Amino acid sequence: MPTMNDSSQRENFESGAMRDSDEAKVRPDLFSPLAMERIGEWLRLGSIKYGEHNYMKGIPISRCFQSLYRHLLKYQQNDRTEDNMAAIAVNAMMILHFEESIKRGLLPPSLLDMPKYRRPGSYYEGTPKIVADKDGAKIITVDEDALYNPSDKDA
């Protein structure tokens, strides 16, 4: 039988009703409906061209970044022949979708194909990163000291 998640914190309402606290929960209600409408239209046009949910099959992140950057340049040059800002948002959404899908094991880590411009130890200590290897992708927190100053017991 399914269970119900419980934060153990309650919000009481004037009517006497109560609910589980939503303090630490995601807030999709904060998205702008105006922006969502434009993004939805861009996705609709894409579904006509490529088929519904085509992007969910997986596209290399570098390819999404290329498209995002081209649309950014068009927007910067005041080209309004298409909705470049919606295209930028959709490409960014796809990259987020792919990172999360890879982390959950739904898509292959090979989609994380952006060039590497930093060695792992150059990231800020404690910053979470998506790391892919032959066993799949995972999010890790890098401890720079451990990377560059291994303990004596590792010797």
Secondary structure, DSSP 8 states (H G I E B T S, - for coil): -------S-EEE-TTS-EEE--TTS--GGGS-HHHHHHHHHHHHHHHHHH-TTGGGG---HHHHHHHHHHHHHHHHTT--SS-HHHHHHHHHHHHHHHHHHHHTTSS-GGG------S-GGGS-TT-EEEEEETTEEEEEE--HHHHHS--GGG-
